[in-house]
Amino acid sequence: MSKPTILVVEDESLIRLDTVDRLEEEGFEVIEAGDADEAIRILETGTQIRILFTDVEMPGSMDGFALARIARDRWPPVEIVVASGRRQPDEASLPDRGQFFGKPYDWPALMSTLHKIAK
């Protein structure tokens, strides 16, 4: 059985590196992107992404909320987790089935959620 793949979209390289390390330790395959535009290019390759895990505030043409809505529209099977240390989502910000986690992460709760939605 192959490992579920998570696309981590985070512009802060140290946070991204820590997140990738923790996810790999939990048994996930991880692909990294530094902004939403790069994430869309990766999604467009047809790689079987199971979960999109994105920060909200990033440089580039869109934030994580916009990326989440585009991903839901274009890749409906992909599960979506949005994270921010500064902004809380309102009801319209998250797409259907979208999850939100604040920073700093509650790692046990985050990993539990990721394992549940990866199935």
Secondary structure, DSSP 8 states (H G I E B T S, - for coil): ----EEEEE-S-HHHHHHHHHHHHHTT-EEEEESSHHHHHHHHHTT---SEEEEES--SSS--HHHHHHHHHHH-TTSEEEEEESS----TTTS-TT-EEEESS--HHHHHHHHHHHH-
